[in-house]
Amino acid sequence: MPESVEQIFARREEIASLLSVDVGGTILCCHFFWQEDIEFDIDPREVDEQRKAEGLFDFMAQVGRLLGKDVILTPENMQEIVLVRFDSRANTISQEFVGWR
């Protein structure tokens, strides 16, 4: 494991980097696309029960609190469609886009 994220980005041309995190039975994958954003992807089929959804939302809140930033859940490649948001100022999780399927 590298000591810093800078080491990961410095070696991206040489090796592919992937960080997988198991959050209550849901695997979140970080591919280190950009230094400005932390982006995880999930297979939504893995979030097949309430406890897994709550684990995912708790993870979002923990990251948001740690960084003091909002955290959003969106469909792949659709940042304009926010499904769930952790609001760092209000310290709340909310469902944003109810009608999306």
Backbone as XML, in Angstrom:
<?xml version="1.0"?>
<chain id="A" units="angstrom">
  <residue number="1" name="MET">
    <atom name="N" x="0.842" y="-1.174" z="0.000"/>
    <atom name="CA" x="0.000" y="0.000" z="0.000"/>
    <atom name="C" x="0.890" y="1.241" z="0.000"/>
  </residue>
  <residue number="2" name="PRO">
    <atom name="N" x="0.674" y="2.153" z="-0.917"/>
    <atom name="CA" x="1.467" y="3.385" z="-0.932"/>
    <atom name="C" x="1.220" y="4.215" z="0.328"/>
  </residue>
  <residue number="3" name="GLU">
    <atom name="N" x="2.192" y="5.036" z="0.657"/>
    <atom name="CA" x="2.058" y="5.889" z="1.837"/>
    <atom name="C" x="1.188" y="7.106" z="1.573"/>
  </residue>
  <residue number="4" name="SER">
    <atom name="N" x="1.047" y="7.507" z="0.313"/>
    <atom name="CA" x="0.240" y="8.685" z="0.000"/>
    <atom name="C" x="-0.428" y="8.511" z="-1.363"/>
  </residue>
  <residue number="5" name="VAL">
    <atom name="N" x="-1.478" y="9.275" z="-1.571"/>
    <atom name="CA" x="-2.186" y="9.225" z="-2.853"/>
    <atom name="C" x="-1.304" y="9.802" z="-3.960"/>
  </residue>
  <residue number="6" name="GLU">
    <atom name="N" x="-0.399" y="10.697" z="-3.622"/>
    <atom name="CA" x="0.511" y="11.250" z="-4.619"/>
    <atom name="C" x="1.354" y="10.150" z="-5.265"/>
  </residue>
  <residue number="7" name="GLN">
    <atom name="N" x="1.756" y="9.155" z="-4.476"/>
    <atom name="CA" x="2.533" y="8.037" z="-5.025"/>
    <atom name="C" x="1.713" y="7.241" z="-6.041"/>
  </residue>
  <residue number="8" name="ILE">
    <atom name="N" x="0.426" y="7.111" z="-5.800"/>
    <atom name="CA" x="-0.445" y="6.389" z="-6.736"/>
    <atom name="C" x="-0.498" y="7.130" z="-8.065"/>
  </residue>
  <residue number="9" name="PHE">
    <atom name="N" x="-0.728" y="8.448" z="-8.007"/>
    <atom name="CA" x="-0.822" y="9.217" z="-9.251"/>
    <atom name="C" x="0.517" y="9.298" z="-9.978"/>
  </residue>
  <residue number="10" name="ALA">
    <atom name="N" x="1.625" y="9.312" z="-9.248"/>
    <atom name="CA" x="2.947" y="9.363" z="-9.877"/>
    <atom name="C" x="3.236" y="8.098" z="-10.677"/>
  </residue>
  <residue number="11" name="ARG">
    <atom name="N" x="2.658" y="6.985" z="-10.293"/>
    <atom name="CA" x="2.946" y="5.699" z="-10.959"/>
    <atom name="C" x="1.819" y="5.238" z="-11.884"/>
  </residue>
  <residue number="12" name="ARG">
    <atom name="N" x="0.819" y="6.067" z="-12.101"/>
    <atom name="CA" x="-0.320" y="5.661" z="-12.931"/>
    <atom name="C" x="0.056" y="5.258" z="-14.348"/>
  </residue>
  <residue number="13" name="GLU">
    <atom name="N" x="1.107" y="5.836" z="-14.902"/>
    <atom name="CA" x="1.533" y="5.478" z="-16.256"/>
    <atom name="C" x="2.154" y="4.079" z="-16.279"/>
  </residue>
  <residue number="14" name="GLU">
    <atom name="N" x="2.704" y="3.641" z="-15.138"/>
    <atom name="CA" x="3.384" y="2.350" z="-15.058"/>
    <atom name="C" x="2.445" y="1.206" z="-14.687"/>
  </residue>
  <residue number="15" name="ILE">
    <atom name="N" x="1.552" y="1.463" z="-13.743"/>
    <atom name="CA" x="0.675" y="0.411" z="-13.231"/>
    <atom name="C" x="-0.737" y="0.943" z="-13.043"/>
  </residue>
  <residue number="16" name="ALA">
    <atom name="N" x="-1.706" y="0.070" z="-13.198"/>
    <atom name="CA" x="-3.098" y="0.425" z="-12.915"/>
    <atom name="C" x="-3.312" y="0.343" z="-11.409"/>
  </residue>
  <residue number="17" name="SER">
    <atom name="N" x="-4.045" y="1.296" z="-10.875"/>
    <atom name="CA" x="-4.302" y="1.315" z="-9.434"/>
    <atom name="C" x="-5.795" y="1.223" z="-9.182"/>
  </residue>
  <residue number="18" name="LEU">
    <atom name="N" x="-6.158" y="0.364" z="-8.262"/>
    <atom name="CA" x="-7.551" y="0.190" z="-7.876"/>
    <atom name="C" x="-7.594" y="-0.080" z="-6.383"/>
  </residue>
  <residue number="19" name="LEU">
    <atom name="N" x="-8.425" y="0.656" z="-5.694"/>
    <atom name="CA" x="-8.655" y="0.423" z="-4.274"/>
    <atom name="C" x="-10.081" y="-0.082" z="-4.132"/>
  </residue>
  <residue number="20" name="SER">
    <atom name="N" x="-10.242" y="-1.277" z="-3.569"/>
    <atom name="CA" x="-11.579" y="-1.840" z="-3.331"/>
    <atom name="C" x="-11.839" y="-1.850" z="-1.841"/>
  </residue>
  <residue number="21" name="VAL">
    <atom name="N" x="-13.040" y="-1.402" z="-1.479"/>
    <atom name="CA" x="-13.437" y="-1.331" z="-0.081"/>
    <atom name="C" x="-14.758" y="-2.068" z="0.071"/>
  </residue>
  <residue number="22" name="ASP">
    <atom name="N" x="-14.819" y="-2.993" z="1.026"/>
    <atom name="CA" x="-16.063" y="-3.704" z="1.320"/>
    <atom name="C" x="-16.789" y="-2.925" z="2.411"/>
  </residue>
  <residue number="23" name="VAL">
    <atom name="N" x="-17.931" y="-2.374" z="2.051"/>
    <atom name="CA" x="-18.750" y="-1.608" z="2.994"/>
    <atom name="C" x="-20.029" y="-2.398" z="3.239"/>
  </residue>
  <residue number="24" name="GLY">
    <atom name="N" x="-20.012" y="-3.210" z="4.272"/>
    <atom name="CA" x="-21.193" y="-3.976" z="4.651"/>
    <atom name="C" x="-21.714" y="-4.906" z="3.576"/>
  </residue>
  <residue number="25" name="GLY">
    <atom name="N" x="-20.821" y="-5.474" z="2.759"/>
    <atom name="CA" x="-21.256" y="-6.389" z="1.717"/>
    <atom name="C" x="-21.381" y="-5.760" z="0.348"/>
  </residue>
  <residue number="26" name="THR">
    <atom name="N" x="-21.129" y="-4.469" z="0.234"/>
    <atom name="CA" x="-21.113" y="-3.777" z="-1.047"/>
    <atom name="C" x="-19.670" y="-3.382" z="-1.333"/>
  </residue>
  <residue number="27" name="ILE">
    <atom name="N" x="-19.166" y="-3.741" z="-2.509"/>
    <atom name="CA" x="-17.792" y="-3.410" z="-2.872"/>
    <atom name="C" x="-17.775" y="-2.061" z="-3.578"/>
  </residue>
  <residue number="28" name="LEU">
    <atom name="N" x="-16.987" y="-1.129" z="-3.042"/>
    <atom name="CA" x="-16.784" y="0.182" z="-3.643"/>
    <atom name="C" x="-15.389" y="0.198" z="-4.238"/>
  </residue>
  <residue number="29" name="CYS">
    <atom name="N" x="-15.257" y="0.651" z="-5.482"/>
    <atom name="CA" x="-13.966" y="0.647" z="-6.183"/>
    <atom name="C" x="-13.560" y="2.066" z="-6.537"/>
  </residue>
  <residue number="30" name="CYS">
    <atom name="N" x="-12.329" y="2.429" z="-6.167"/>
    <atom name="CA" x="-11.758" y="3.723" z="-6.519"/>
    <atom name="C" x="-10.670" y="3.480" z="-7.552"/>
  </residue>
  <residue number="31" name="HIS">
    <atom name="N" x="-10.778" y="4.156" z="-8.705"/>
    <atom name="CA" x="-9.845" y="3.947" z="-9.813"/>
    <atom name="C" x="-8.788" y="5.048" z="-9.923"/>
  </residue>
  <residue number="32" name="PHE">
    <atom name="N" x="-8.865" y="6.081" z="-9.113"/>
    <atom name="CA" x="-7.893" y="7.171" z="-9.117"/>
    <atom name="C" x="-7.803" y="7.849" z="-10.485"/>
  </residue>
  <residue number="33" name="PHE">
    <atom name="N" x="-8.957" y="8.335" z="-10.965"/>
    <atom name="CA" x="-9.008" y="9.028" z="-12.250"/>
    <atom name="C" x="-8.418" y="10.430" z="-12.160"/>
  </residue>
  <residue number="34" name="TRP">
    <atom name="N" x="-8.806" y="11.181" z="-11.137"/>
    <atom name="CA" x="-8.401" y="12.578" z="-10.997"/>
    <atom name="C" x="-7.918" y="12.841" z="-9.583"/>
  </residue>
  <residue number="35" name="GLN">
    <atom name="N" x="-6.977" y="13.761" z="-9.444"/>
    <atom name="CA" x="-6.496" y="14.127" z="-8.117"/>
    <atom name="C" x="-7.480" y="15.029" z="-7.391"/>
  </residue>
  <residue number="36" name="GLU">
    <atom name="N" x="-8.350" y="15.714" z="-8.139"/>
    <atom name="CA" x="-9.273" y="16.675" z="-7.540"/>
    <atom name="C" x="-10.509" y="16.020" z="-6.925"/>
  </residue>
  <residue number="37" name="ASP">
    <atom name="N" x="-10.850" y="14.822" z="-7.372"/>
    <atom name="CA" x="-12.069" y="14.145" z="-6.925"/>
    <atom name="C" x="-11.746" y="12.745" z="-6.431"/>
  </residue>
  <residue number="38" name="ILE">
    <atom name="N" x="-12.534" y="12.300" z="-5.475"/>
    <atom name="CA" x="-12.502" y="10.896" z="-5.088"/>
    <atom name="C" x="-13.762" y="10.285" z="-5.676"/>
  </residue>
  <residue number="39" name="GLU">
    <atom name="N" x="-13.591" y="9.312" z="-6.535"/>
    <atom name="CA" x="-14.743" y="8.686" z="-7.186"/>
    <atom name="C" x="-14.721" y="7.184" z="-6.922"/>
  </residue>
  <residue number="40" name="PHE">
    <atom name="N" x="-15.811" y="6.701" z="-6.362"/>
    <atom name="CA" x="-15.993" y="5.269" z="-6.169"/>
    <atom name="C" x="-17.096" y="4.811" z="-7.099"/>
  </residue>
  <residue number="41" name="ASP">
    <atom name="N" x="-16.989" y="3.599" z="-7.597"/>
    <atom name="CA" x="-18.120" y="3.028" z="-8.322"/>
    <atom name="C" x="-18.604" y="1.792" z="-7.584"/>
  </residue>
  <residue number="42" name="ILE">
    <atom name="N" x="-19.874" y="1.500" z="-7.786"/>
    <atom name="CA" x="-20.498" y="0.340" z="-7.164"/>
    <atom name="C" x="-21.350" y="-0.367" z="-8.208"/>
  </residue>
  <residue number="43" name="ASP">
    <atom name="N" x="-21.636" y="-1.622" z="-7.937"/>
    <atom name="CA" x="-22.626" y="-2.347" z="-8.728"/>
    <atom name="C" x="-23.933" y="-2.208" z="-7.949"/>
  </residue>
  <residue number="44" name="PRO">
    <atom name="N" x="-24.887" y="-1.447" z="-8.449"/>
    <atom name="CA" x="-26.118" y="-1.216" z="-7.685"/>
    <atom name="C" x="-26.867" y="-2.490" z="-7.331"/>
  </residue>
  <residue number="45" name="ARG">
    <atom name="N" x="-26.625" y="-3.566" z="-8.068"/>
    <atom name="CA" x="-27.290" y="-4.839" z="-7.751"/>
    <atom name="C" x="-26.815" y="-5.399" z="-6.415"/>
  </residue>
  <residue number="46" name="GLU">
    <atom name="N" x="-25.638" y="-4.958" z="-5.957"/>
    <atom name="CA" x="-25.130" y="-5.411" z="-4.663"/>
    <atom name="C" x="-25.878" y="-4.766" z="-3.493"/>
  </residue>
  <residue number="47" name="VAL">
    <atom name="N" x="-26.497" y="-3.632" z="-3.732"/>
    <atom name="CA" x="-27.235" y="-2.937" z="-2.669"/>
    <atom name="C" x="-28.672" y="-3.455" z="-2.721"/>
  </residue>
  <residue number="48" name="ASP">
    <atom name="N" x="-28.837" y="-4.675" z="-2.212"/>
    <atom name="CA" x="-30.103" y="-5.381" z="-2.368"/>
    <atom name="C" x="-30.892" y="-5.525" z="-1.070"/>
  </residue>
  <residue number="49" name="GLU">
    <atom name="N" x="-30.482" y="-4.790" z="-0.054"/>
    <atom name="CA" x="-31.238" y="-4.788" z="1.198"/>
    <atom name="C" x="-30.959" y="-3.489" z="1.949"/>
  </residue>
  <residue number="50" name="GLN">
    <atom name="N" x="-31.858" y="-3.160" z="2.847"/>
    <atom name="CA" x="-31.800" y="-1.900" z="3.578"/>
    <atom name="C" x="-30.474" y="-1.719" z="4.318"/>
  </residue>
  <residue number="51" name="ARG">
    <atom name="N" x="-29.969" y="-2.766" z="4.937"/>
    <atom name="CA" x="-28.736" y="-2.644" z="5.724"/>
    <atom name="C" x="-27.554" y="-2.259" z="4.842"/>
  </residue>
  <residue number="52" name="LYS">
    <atom name="N" x="-27.519" y="-2.749" z="3.608"/>
    <atom name="CA" x="-26.438" y="-2.386" z="2.692"/>
    <atom name="C" x="-26.556" y="-0.933" z="2.251"/>
  </residue>
  <residue number="53" name="ALA">
    <atom name="N" x="-27.776" y="-0.486" z="1.999"/>
    <atom name="CA" x="-27.985" y="0.927" z="1.651"/>
    <atom name="C" x="-27.558" y="1.822" z="2.806"/>
  </residue>
  <residue number="54" name="GLU">
    <atom name="N" x="-27.933" y="1.454" z="4.014"/>
    <atom name="CA" x="-27.545" y="2.248" z="5.179"/>
    <atom name="C" x="-26.031" y="2.265" z="5.363"/>
  </residue>
  <residue number="55" name="GLY">
    <atom name="N" x="-25.357" y="1.140" z="5.077"/>
    <atom name="CA" x="-23.893" y="1.099" z="5.148"/>
    <atom name="C" x="-23.258" y="2.028" z="4.126"/>
  </residue>
  <residue number="56" name="LEU">
    <atom name="N" x="-23.801" y="2.039" z="2.917"/>
    <atom name="CA" x="-23.307" y="2.927" z="1.871"/>
    <atom name="C" x="-23.498" y="4.390" z="2.268"/>
  </residue>
  <residue number="57" name="PHE">
    <atom name="N" x="-24.680" y="4.720" z="2.781"/>
    <atom name="CA" x="-24.945" y="6.102" z="3.187"/>
    <atom name="C" x="-24.066" y="6.516" z="4.365"/>
  </residue>
  <residue number="58" name="ASP">
    <atom name="N" x="-23.815" y="5.600" z="5.273"/>
    <atom name="CA" x="-22.926" y="5.882" z="6.400"/>
    <atom name="C" x="-21.500" y="6.147" z="5.903"/>
  </residue>
  <residue number="59" name="PHE">
    <atom name="N" x="-21.037" y="5.348" z="4.944"/>
    <atom name="CA" x="-19.721" y="5.564" z="4.350"/>
    <atom name="C" x="-19.648" y="6.955" z="3.713"/>
  </residue>
  <residue number="60" name="MET">
    <atom name="N" x="-20.676" y="7.333" z="2.956"/>
    <atom name="CA" x="-20.712" y="8.649" z="2.333"/>
    <atom name="C" x="-20.606" y="9.739" z="3.393"/>
  </residue>
  <residue number="61" name="ALA">
    <atom name="N" x="-21.355" y="9.580" z="4.474"/>
    <atom name="CA" x="-21.339" y="10.583" z="5.544"/>
    <atom name="C" x="-19.974" y="10.654" z="6.222"/>
  </residue>
  <residue number="62" name="GLN">
    <atom name="N" x="-19.355" y="9.513" z="6.469"/>
    <atom name="CA" x="-18.035" y="9.503" z="7.112"/>
    <atom name="C" x="-16.992" y="10.204" z="6.243"/>
  </residue>
  <residue number="63" name="VAL">
    <atom name="N" x="-16.994" y="9.931" z="4.941"/>
    <atom name="CA" x="-16.053" y="10.593" z="4.030"/>
    <atom name="C" x="-16.330" y="12.101" z="4.011"/>
  </residue>
  <residue number="64" name="GLY">
    <atom name="N" x="-17.600" y="12.466" z="3.927"/>
    <atom name="CA" x="-17.968" y="13.880" z="3.897"/>
    <atom name="C" x="-17.563" y="14.616" z="5.163"/>
  </residue>
  <residue number="65" name="ARG">
    <atom name="N" x="-17.781" y="13.994" z="6.304"/>
    <atom name="CA" x="-17.380" y="14.621" z="7.572"/>
    <atom name="C" x="-15.866" y="14.759" z="7.666"/>
  </residue>
  <residue number="66" name="LEU">
    <atom name="N" x="-15.153" y="13.712" z="7.271"/>
    <atom name="CA" x="-13.697" y="13.719" z="7.329"/>
    <atom name="C" x="-13.101" y="14.833" z="6.465"/>
  </residue>
  <residue number="67" name="LEU">
    <atom name="N" x="-13.657" y="15.012" z="5.268"/>
    <atom name="CA" x="-13.131" y="16.000" z="4.334"/>
    <atom name="C" x="-13.815" y="17.360" z="4.416"/>
  </residue>
  <residue number="68" name="GLY">
    <atom name="N" x="-14.947" y="17.415" z="5.126"/>
    <atom name="CA" x="-15.701" y="18.669" z="5.192"/>
    <atom name="C" x="-16.298" y="19.050" z="3.851"/>
  </residue>
  <residue number="69" name="LYS">
    <atom name="N" x="-16.731" y="18.031" z="3.081"/>
    <atom name="CA" x="-17.272" y="18.264" z="1.743"/>
    <atom name="C" x="-18.558" y="17.468" z="1.543"/>
  </residue>
  <residue number="70" name="ASP">
    <atom name="N" x="-19.383" y="17.943" z="0.606"/>
    <atom name="CA" x="-20.563" y="17.194" z="0.224"/>
    <atom name="C" x="-20.125" y="15.945" z="-0.539"/>
  </residue>
  <residue number="71" name="VAL">
    <atom name="N" x="-20.920" y="14.881" z="-0.430"/>
    <atom name="CA" x="-20.666" y="13.632" z="-1.135"/>
    <atom name="C" x="-21.953" y="13.272" z="-1.862"/>
  </residue>
  <residue number="72" name="ILE">
    <atom name="N" x="-21.830" y="12.911" z="-3.143"/>
    <atom name="CA" x="-23.024" y="12.601" z="-3.927"/>
    <atom name="C" x="-22.943" y="11.196" z="-4.506"/>
  </residue>
  <residue number="73" name="LEU">
    <atom name="N" x="-24.122" y="10.610" z="-4.695"/>
    <atom name="CA" x="-24.286" y="9.328" z="-5.373"/>
    <atom name="C" x="-25.053" y="9.608" z="-6.651"/>
  </residue>
  <residue number="74" name="THR">
    <atom name="N" x="-24.460" y="9.230" z="-7.788"/>
    <atom name="CA" x="-25.073" y="9.490" z="-9.087"/>
    <atom name="C" x="-25.047" y="8.225" z="-9.938"/>
  </residue>
  <residue number="75" name="PRO">
    <atom name="N" x="-25.869" y="8.171" z="-10.972"/>
    <atom name="CA" x="-25.693" y="7.100" z="-11.962"/>
    <atom name="C" x="-24.350" y="7.309" z="-12.666"/>
  </residue>
  <residue number="76" name="GLU">
    <atom name="N" x="-23.796" y="6.247" z="-13.218"/>
    <atom name="CA" x="-22.505" y="6.341" z="-13.885"/>
    <atom name="C" x="-22.530" y="7.376" z="-15.004"/>
  </residue>
  <residue number="77" name="ASN">
    <atom name="N" x="-21.508" y="8.230" z="-15.001"/>
    <atom name="CA" x="-21.323" y="9.285" z="-16.012"/>
    <atom name="C" x="-22.474" y="10.290" z="-16.069"/>
  </residue>
  <residue number="78" name="MET">
    <atom name="N" x="-23.180" y="10.487" z="-14.966"/>
    <atom name="CA" x="-24.301" y="11.437" z="-14.925"/>
    <atom name="C" x="-24.232" y="12.280" z="-13.653"/>
  </residue>
  <residue number="79" name="GLN">
    <atom name="N" x="-23.174" y="13.080" z="-13.513"/>
    <atom name="CA" x="-23.019" y="13.871" z="-12.297"/>
    <atom name="C" x="-24.146" y="14.865" z="-12.077"/>
  </residue>
  <residue number="80" name="GLU">
    <atom name="N" x="-24.872" y="15.204" z="-13.135"/>
    <atom name="CA" x="-25.969" y="16.165" z="-12.984"/>
    <atom name="C" x="-27.204" y="15.536" z="-12.333"/>
  </residue>
  <residue number="81" name="ILE">
    <atom name="N" x="-27.258" y="14.212" z="-12.249"/>
    <atom name="CA" x="-28.390" y="13.528" z="-11.625"/>
    <atom name="C" x="-27.932" y="12.991" z="-10.269"/>
  </residue>
  <residue number="82" name="VAL">
    <atom name="N" x="-28.239" y="13.737" z="-9.225"/>
    <atom name="CA" x="-27.834" y="13.343" z="-7.873"/>
    <atom name="C" x="-28.954" y="12.528" z="-7.255"/>
  </residue>
  <residue number="83" name="LEU">
    <atom name="N" x="-28.649" y="11.271" z="-6.939"/>
    <atom name="CA" x="-29.643" y="10.385" z="-6.327"/>
    <atom name="C" x="-29.686" y="10.575" z="-4.816"/>
  </residue>
  <residue number="84" name="VAL">
    <atom name="N" x="-28.518" y="10.633" z="-4.208"/>
    <atom name="CA" x="-28.399" y="10.785" z="-2.758"/>
    <atom name="C" x="-27.267" y="11.765" z="-2.495"/>
  </residue>
  <residue number="85" name="ARG">
    <atom name="N" x="-27.451" y="12.629" z="-1.494"/>
    <atom name="CA" x="-26.436" y="13.620" z="-1.152"/>
    <atom name="C" x="-26.192" y="13.623" z="0.352"/>
  </residue>
  <residue number="86" name="PHE">
    <atom name="N" x="-24.916" y="13.650" z="0.725"/>
    <atom name="CA" x="-24.548" y="13.984" z="2.095"/>
    <atom name="C" x="-24.186" y="15.459" z="2.075"/>
  </residue>
  <residue number="87" name="ASP">
    <atom name="N" x="-24.918" y="16.253" z="2.835"/>
    <atom name="CA" x="-24.686" y="17.694" z="2.948"/>
    <atom name="C" x="-23.793" y="17.924" z="4.159"/>
  </residue>
  <residue number="88" name="SER">
    <atom name="N" x="-22.554" y="18.336" z="3.914"/>
    <atom name="CA" x="-21.588" y="18.475" z="5.011"/>
    <atom name="C" x="-21.942" y="19.609" z="5.966"/>
  </residue>
  <residue number="89" name="ARG">
    <atom name="N" x="-22.576" y="20.653" z="5.473"/>
    <atom name="CA" x="-22.951" y="21.759" z="6.372"/>
    <atom name="C" x="-24.082" y="21.358" z="7.308"/>
  </residue>
  <residue number="90" name="ALA">
    <atom name="N" x="-25.069" y="20.668" z="6.768"/>
    <atom name="CA" x="-26.223" y="20.265" z="7.572"/>
    <atom name="C" x="-25.999" y="18.917" z="8.259"/>
  </residue>
  <residue number="91" name="ASN">
    <atom name="N" x="-24.950" y="18.193" z="7.842"/>
    <atom name="CA" x="-24.643" y="16.872" z="8.386"/>
    <atom name="C" x="-25.829" y="15.915" z="8.205"/>
  </residue>
  <residue number="92" name="THR">
    <atom name="N" x="-26.383" y="15.924" z="6.984"/>
    <atom name="CA" x="-27.548" y="15.084" z="6.685"/>
    <atom name="C" x="-27.380" y="14.354" z="5.360"/>
  </residue>
  <residue number="93" name="ILE">
    <atom name="N" x="-28.064" y="13.226" z="5.256"/>
    <atom name="CA" x="-28.166" y="12.473" z="4.004"/>
    <atom name="C" x="-29.582" y="12.680" z="3.488"/>
  </residue>
  <residue number="94" name="SER">
    <atom name="N" x="-29.707" y="12.966" z="2.192"/>
    <atom name="CA" x="-31.047" y="13.132" z="1.635"/>
    <atom name="C" x="-31.124" y="12.513" z="0.250"/>
  </residue>
  <residue number="95" name="GLN">
    <atom name="N" x="-32.302" y="12.009" z="-0.065"/>
    <atom name="CA" x="-32.564" y="11.492" z="-1.404"/>
    <atom name="C" x="-32.947" y="12.697" z="-2.244"/>
  </residue>
  <residue number="96" name="GLU">
    <atom name="N" x="-32.259" y="12.881" z="-3.351"/>
    <atom name="CA" x="-32.443" y="14.077" z="-4.154"/>
    <atom name="C" x="-33.396" y="13.874" z="-5.333"/>
  </residue>
  <residue number="97" name="PHE">
    <atom name="N" x="-33.181" y="12.814" z="-6.085"/>
    <atom name="CA" x="-33.874" y="12.625" z="-7.350"/>
    <atom name="C" x="-34.740" y="11.386" z="-7.245"/>
  </residue>
  <residue number="98" name="VAL">
    <atom name="N" x="-35.991" y="11.580" z="-6.896"/>
    <atom name="CA" x="-36.888" y="10.479" z="-6.573"/>
    <atom name="C" x="-37.327" y="9.699" z="-7.806"/>
  </residue>
  <residue number="99" name="GLY">
    <atom name="N" x="-37.509" y="10.358" z="-8.951"/>
    <atom name="CA" x="-38.120" y="9.715" z="-10.103"/>
    <atom name="C" x="-37.201" y="8.925" z="-10.999"/>
  </residue>
  <residue number="100" name="TRP">
    <atom name="N" x="-35.884" y="8.934" z="-10.754"/>
    <atom name="CA" x="-34.958" y="8.260" z="-11.666"/>
    <atom name="C" x="-35.036" y="6.748" z="-11.521"/>
  </residue>
  <residue number="101" name="ARG">
    <atom name="N" x="-34.979" y="6.037" z="-12.620"/>
    <atom name="CA" x="-34.950" y="4.559" z="-12.604"/>
    <atom name="C" x="-33.949" y="4.072" z="-13.603"/>
  </residue>
</chain>
